[in-house]
């Protein structure tokens, strides 16, 4: 059996639990289905959806000494008022139909802010994705050692995460699904976290024994996380890790994930149209651009950058041609802060009018295209 036939057979096999999941969830939760040869998110009302989401939504940027009056006077210091009066109306105005991932950079090269509570998601009033902190193996995270995925402590931790998060969200029809780690360092590392190294030494993939070991380790990881979720939430989609598309990704990891996730999710700031098509064709799985943008990364303190609305429009247009792509979540940041240094609104809530207009036009064009596919 050649490699392509093996991958295709593997992909087909993984659809069996997904089909059961869709049947059990029909009419109440987000599901997945193929219609006219294209993968879609299916809304609880049965309508198809291409997820157009915005990432990184945190009000801390309204609490600097020079602008905290906005937080206090305009929103009464209330997170729920800010979500209802600022975030939700703007996202809808700009043509976004989901929230991708709310956590935001807090301090340069430090950890991200917290996730929203269930009450805050309800105040937002939009479909959303939620991140489960099973592991802190993100490529940008430099302070946390890797877990031993074979240990009893790891399994206990996964159960704790699932019952802390999933038990509360299990009946929410607005929840699209669960993400895991952001760009996990399975076989790569960054300079800031070189002290801990990757989860698995890529040199060991040169041997059959090493490849087998990684397959077994990854299977333990994905089965443990999957089973923990399903103990407390039988229905919502599992969106899995958001792989860094521009770093090495071991097929041993992907093949281990396939039976335990509903979607393959990626971060890609380089060429997401090309890369997501390749991953869909390799695996047959639906794919999601879970984080992407065109911005200037290397900014100095006090220097700010802007989202590239032209790049966004071109990328979205390209993703629409991929029958496996179920969405695009912009690494836009709702509010600019002094750590991330970019956002669709600045700290005084003034929008980046030029790029917001381009993004809005692209989202509205995609929404009109979706109507033609029903």
C-alpha positions as CSV (number, residue, x, y, z in Angstrom):
1,X,0.0,0.0,0.0
2,X,1.5,3.4,-1.0
3,X,1.6,6.4,1.4
4,X,-1.2,8.2,-0.3
5,X,-3.6,5.2,-0.2
6,X,-2.6,4.7,3.5
7,X,-3.4,8.3,4.3
8,X,-6.7,8.3,2.4
9,X,-7.8,5.1,4.2
10,X,-6.8,6.6,7.5
11,X,-8.8,9.7,6.8
12,X,-11.9,7.7,5.9
13,X,-11.6,5.7,9.0
14,X,-11.5,8.8,11.1
15,X,-14.9,9.9,9.7
16,X,-16.8,7.1,11.5
17,X,-16.8,8.7,15.0
18,X,-17.3,12.1,13.4
19,X,-20.4,10.9,11.6
20,X,-21.8,9.4,14.9
21,X,-21.0,12.7,16.6
22,X,-22.9,14.7,14.0
23,X,-25.9,12.4,14.2
24,X,-26.1,12.7,18.0
25,X,-25.7,16.5,18.0
26,X,-28.0,17.4,15.0
27,X,-30.2,20.4,15.9
28,X,-28.5,21.5,19.1
29,X,-24.7,21.9,18.6
30,X,-22.2,22.9,15.9
31,X,-21.3,19.8,13.8
32,X,-19.5,19.1,10.6
33,X,-20.8,17.8,7.3
34,X,-19.9,17.7,3.6
35,X,-22.3,19.4,1.2
36,X,-21.8,19.5,-2.5
37,X,-18.3,18.2,-2.0
38,X,-17.3,20.9,0.5
39,X,-16.8,20.6,4.3
40,X,-18.8,23.0,6.4
41,X,-19.5,23.9,10.0
42,X,-23.2,23.2,10.4
43,X,-25.0,25.5,12.8
44,X,-27.5,24.3,15.3
45,X,-30.3,25.5,13.0
46,X,-28.8,23.4,10.2
47,X,-27.3,26.2,8.1
48,X,-23.7,25.9,6.8
49,X,-21.1,28.3,8.1
50,X,-17.6,29.3,7.2
51,X,-16.1,30.6,10.4
52,X,-14.8,34.1,10.1
53,X,-13.4,34.8,13.5
54,X,-11.3,37.3,15.3
55,X,-8.7,36.3,17.9
56,X,-7.3,38.1,20.9
57,X,-10.0,40.1,22.8
58,X,-8.9,41.5,26.1
59,X,-10.1,44.8,27.8
60,X,-6.8,45.4,29.6
61,X,-5.8,47.9,26.9
62,X,-8.5,50.2,28.2
63,X,-7.0,50.2,31.7
64,X,-3.7,52.0,31.1
65,X,-3.4,55.1,33.3
66,X,-3.9,57.4,30.3
67,X,-7.1,55.8,29.1
68,X,-8.7,54.1,32.1
69,X,-11.4,56.8,32.1
70,X,-12.9,55.1,29.0
71,X,-13.2,51.8,30.9
72,X,-14.7,53.5,34.0
73,X,-16.9,56.2,32.4
74,X,-18.0,54.5,29.2
75,X,-18.4,51.0,30.4
76,X,-18.8,51.4,34.1
77,X,-15.9,49.1,34.7
78,X,-18.0,46.2,33.5
79,X,-16.7,43.4,31.3
80,X,-20.2,42.5,30.3
81,X,-21.0,46.0,29.2
82,X,-17.8,46.3,27.2
83,X,-18.6,43.0,25.4
84,X,-22.2,43.9,24.7
85,X,-21.7,47.6,23.8
86,X,-18.3,47.5,22.0
87,X,-17.0,44.1,21.0
88,X,-20.2,42.4,19.8
89,X,-21.5,45.3,17.7
90,X,-18.1,45.9,16.1
91,X,-17.5,42.3,15.2
92,X,-20.8,42.0,13.6
93,X,-20.3,45.4,11.8
94,X,-17.0,44.2,10.5
95,X,-18.5,40.9,9.2
96,X,-17.1,38.5,11.7
97,X,-19.4,35.6,12.6
98,X,-17.4,33.9,15.3
99,X,-14.8,34.5,18.0
100,X,-11.7,32.4,17.4
101,X,-9.6,32.7,20.5
102,X,-9.9,35.4,23.1
103,X,-6.6,35.2,25.0
104,X,-4.1,38.0,24.2
105,X,-0.5,38.8,24.8
106,X,-0.1,40.6,28.1
107,X,3.6,41.4,28.3
108,X,6.1,40.9,25.5
109,X,7.3,37.3,25.4
110,X,5.2,36.4,28.4
111,X,2.0,34.4,29.0
112,X,-1.4,35.2,27.5
113,X,-4.4,36.6,29.3
114,X,-7.1,34.3,30.7
115,X,-9.9,32.8,28.7
116,X,-13.5,34.2,29.0
117,X,-15.9,32.7,31.5
118,X,-19.1,31.2,30.4
119,X,-21.0,34.3,31.5
120,X,-18.7,36.5,29.4
121,X,-19.2,34.3,26.3
122,X,-22.9,34.6,26.8
123,X,-22.6,38.4,27.1
124,X,-20.7,38.4,23.8
125,X,-23.6,36.6,22.1
126,X,-21.6,35.1,19.2
127,X,-20.4,31.6,18.4
128,X,-17.0,31.0,19.9
129,X,-14.2,28.6,20.3
130,X,-12.6,27.8,23.6
131,X,-9.0,26.8,24.5
132,X,-8.3,24.0,27.0
133,X,-5.0,24.4,28.8
134,X,-4.0,20.8,28.7
135,X,-0.3,21.7,28.0
136,X,1.8,24.8,27.9
137,X,4.0,23.6,25.0
138,X,3.3,26.7,22.9
139,X,6.2,27.8,20.7
140,X,6.0,31.3,22.2
141,X,5.9,30.1,25.9
142,X,9.3,30.0,27.6
143,X,8.6,29.3,31.3
144,X,6.9,25.9,31.5
145,X,8.5,22.4,31.3
146,X,6.8,19.7,29.2
147,X,4.4,17.3,30.8
148,X,5.1,13.5,30.8
149,X,2.2,12.4,28.8
150,X,2.6,8.8,30.0
151,X,2.3,9.8,33.7
152,X,-0.7,9.4,36.0
153,X,-0.3,13.1,36.9
154,X,-0.9,14.0,33.2
155,X,-4.1,12.0,33.1
156,X,-5.3,13.5,36.3
157,X,-4.5,17.0,35.1
158,X,-6.4,16.4,31.8
159,X,-9.5,15.3,33.8
160,X,-9.2,18.4,36.0
161,X,-9.1,20.7,32.9
162,X,-12.0,19.0,31.3
163,X,-14.3,19.0,34.3
164,X,-13.3,22.6,35.1
165,X,-14.1,23.9,31.5
166,X,-16.1,21.4,29.6
167,X,-18.6,20.5,32.3
168,X,-19.7,24.2,32.3
169,X,-19.8,24.6,28.6
170,X,-21.2,21.3,27.6
171,X,-24.8,22.5,26.9
172,X,-24.0,25.8,25.2
173,X,-25.1,25.8,21.6
174,X,-22.9,28.8,20.9
175,X,-19.7,26.9,21.5
176,X,-18.2,25.7,18.3
177,X,-15.5,23.5,19.8
178,X,-12.3,23.2,21.8
179,X,-8.7,24.1,20.9
180,X,-5.7,22.7,22.7
181,X,-2.2,24.1,22.5
182,X,-1.1,27.0,20.4
183,X,1.7,25.9,18.1
184,X,2.9,22.9,20.2
185,X,6.6,22.2,20.0
186,X,6.4,18.6,19.1
187,X,9.6,18.5,17.2
188,X,10.7,22.1,17.0
189,X,11.7,24.9,19.4
190,X,12.3,28.6,19.5
191,X,15.4,30.4,21.0
192,X,13.4,31.5,24.1
193,X,12.4,27.9,25.0
194,X,15.5,26.1,23.8
195,X,16.2,25.3,27.5
196,X,13.4,22.8,27.5
197,X,13.8,21.6,23.9
198,X,11.0,20.0,21.8
199,X,8.5,17.5,23.2
200,X,10.3,14.8,21.1
201,X,13.9,14.9,19.8
202,X,13.6,15.2,16.0
203,X,16.9,13.3,15.6
204,X,15.2,10.2,16.8
205,X,12.8,10.3,13.8
206,X,15.7,9.0,11.7
207,X,15.1,5.5,13.1
208,X,12.1,3.2,12.9
209,X,12.2,2.8,16.7
210,X,12.1,6.6,17.1
211,X,9.2,7.0,14.7
212,X,7.2,4.3,16.5
213,X,7.9,5.9,19.9
214,X,6.6,9.3,18.7
215,X,3.5,7.7,17.3
216,X,2.8,6.0,20.6
217,X,3.5,9.2,22.6
218,X,1.3,11.3,20.4
219,X,-1.5,8.7,20.5
220,X,-1.4,8.8,24.3
221,X,-1.6,12.6,24.2
222,X,-4.6,12.8,21.9
223,X,-6.5,9.9,23.3
224,X,-6.1,11.2,26.9
225,X,-7.3,14.7,26.0
226,X,-10.1,13.4,23.8
227,X,-11.4,11.0,26.5
228,X,-11.2,13.7,29.2
229,X,-13.4,16.0,27.1
230,X,-15.9,13.3,26.2
231,X,-16.4,12.3,29.9
232,X,-17.9,15.8,30.4
233,X,-19.0,16.9,26.9
234,X,-20.3,14.4,24.5
235,X,-21.1,16.6,21.6
236,X,-18.9,19.7,20.9
237,X,-16.3,19.6,18.2
238,X,-12.6,18.9,19.0
239,X,-10.5,21.4,17.1
240,X,-7.3,20.2,18.6
241,X,-3.8,21.8,18.6
242,X,-3.2,24.8,16.4
243,X,-0.1,23.5,14.5
244,X,2.6,26.0,13.3
245,X,2.4,25.4,9.5
246,X,5.8,26.9,8.9
247,X,7.7,24.6,11.3
248,X,8.4,20.9,10.9
249,X,5.2,18.8,11.7
250,X,5.7,15.1,12.1
251,X,3.2,12.9,10.3
252,X,3.4,10.5,13.3
253,X,1.8,13.3,15.3
254,X,-0.9,14.1,12.7
255,X,-1.7,10.4,12.1
256,X,-2.0,9.9,15.9
257,X,-4.4,12.9,16.1
258,X,-6.7,12.0,13.3
259,X,-9.0,9.6,15.2
260,X,-9.3,11.9,18.1
261,X,-9.9,15.4,16.6
262,X,-12.6,16.6,14.2
263,X,-10.5,19.3,12.5
264,X,-6.8,19.9,11.8
265,X,-6.1,23.5,12.9
266,X,-3.1,25.6,11.9
267,X,-1.4,28.9,12.6
268,X,0.1,30.3,9.4
269,X,1.5,33.8,8.8
270,X,3.3,32.8,5.6
271,X,1.3,30.9,2.9
272,X,-1.9,29.5,4.5
273,X,-3.7,29.0,1.2
274,X,-1.1,26.7,0.0
275,X,-0.4,24.9,3.3
276,X,-4.0,24.3,4.2
277,X,-4.8,22.8,0.8
278,X,-1.8,20.5,1.2
279,X,-2.9,19.3,4.6
280,X,-6.5,18.7,3.5
281,X,-5.4,16.7,0.5
282,X,-3.0,14.7,2.6
283,X,-5.5,13.7,5.2
284,X,-9.0,14.3,3.9
285,X,-9.8,16.1,7.2
286,X,-11.5,19.5,7.4
287,X,-8.9,22.2,8.0
288,X,-9.1,25.6,9.8
289,X,-6.8,28.6,9.6
290,X,-7.0,29.2,13.3
291,X,-4.6,32.0,13.5
292,X,-3.1,34.1,10.7
293,X,-2.2,37.7,9.7
294,X,0.2,39.8,7.7
295,X,1.9,42.3,10.1
296,X,5.3,43.5,11.0
297,X,6.5,41.3,13.9
298,X,9.8,42.9,15.0
299,X,8.6,46.2,16.4
300,X,10.5,48.3,18.9
301,X,8.9,49.5,22.2
302,X,6.5,52.3,21.3
303,X,6.4,51.2,17.6
304,X,3.0,50.0,16.3
305,X,2.1,48.0,13.3
306,X,-1.2,47.4,11.4
307,X,-3.0,44.4,10.1
308,X,-2.8,44.1,6.3
309,X,-6.4,44.2,5.0
310,X,-5.4,43.5,1.4
311,X,-3.5,40.3,2.5
312,X,-6.6,39.3,4.6
313,X,-8.9,39.7,1.6
314,X,-6.6,37.8,-0.8
315,X,-6.1,35.0,1.8
316,X,-9.8,34.6,2.5
317,X,-10.5,34.5,-1.3
318,X,-7.9,31.7,-1.7
319,X,-9.3,29.7,1.3
320,X,-12.8,29.7,-0.3
321,X,-11.4,27.6,-3.1
322,X,-10.3,24.9,-0.7
323,X,-13.2,22.4,-0.2
324,X,-11.7,21.3,3.1
325,X,-11.4,24.8,4.7
326,X,-14.1,25.6,7.3
327,X,-12.8,29.0,8.4
328,X,-10.3,31.8,8.9
329,X,-9.6,33.3,12.3
330,X,-7.6,36.6,12.1
331,X,-4.8,37.2,14.5
332,X,-6.0,40.8,14.5
333,X,-6.4,41.6,18.2
334,X,-9.5,43.6,18.9
335,X,-7.6,46.3,20.9
336,X,-4.0,47.3,20.4
337,X,-1.8,47.0,23.5
338,X,1.8,47.9,24.3
339,X,2.9,44.3,24.2
340,X,1.3,43.0,21.0
341,X,1.5,46.4,19.4
342,X,-1.2,45.9,16.8
343,X,-5.0,45.7,16.8
344,X,-8.1,46.8,14.9
345,X,-8.8,49.5,17.5
346,X,-6.1,51.5,19.3
347,X,-6.1,52.2,23.0
348,X,-8.5,55.2,22.5
349,X,-10.8,52.9,20.5
350,X,-10.1,54.6,17.2
351,X,-10.3,52.0,14.4
352,X,-7.7,51.3,11.8
353,X,-10.2,52.7,9.3
354,X,-8.3,51.6,6.1
355,X,-7.7,48.0,7.0
356,X,-11.0,47.5,8.9
357,X,-12.8,48.6,5.7
358,X,-10.8,46.1,3.6
359,X,-11.5,43.3,6.1
360,X,-15.2,44.2,6.3
361,X,-15.5,44.1,2.6
362,X,-13.8,40.7,2.4
363,X,-16.0,39.3,5.1
364,X,-19.2,40.5,3.5
365,X,-18.1,39.1,0.1
366,X,-17.5,35.8,1.8
367,X,-20.9,35.9,3.5
368,X,-22.6,36.5,0.1
369,X,-20.7,33.6,-1.4
370,X,-21.9,31.4,1.5
371,X,-25.5,32.1,0.5
372,X,-24.8,30.8,-3.0
373,X,-23.6,27.5,-1.5
374,X,-26.7,26.7,0.5
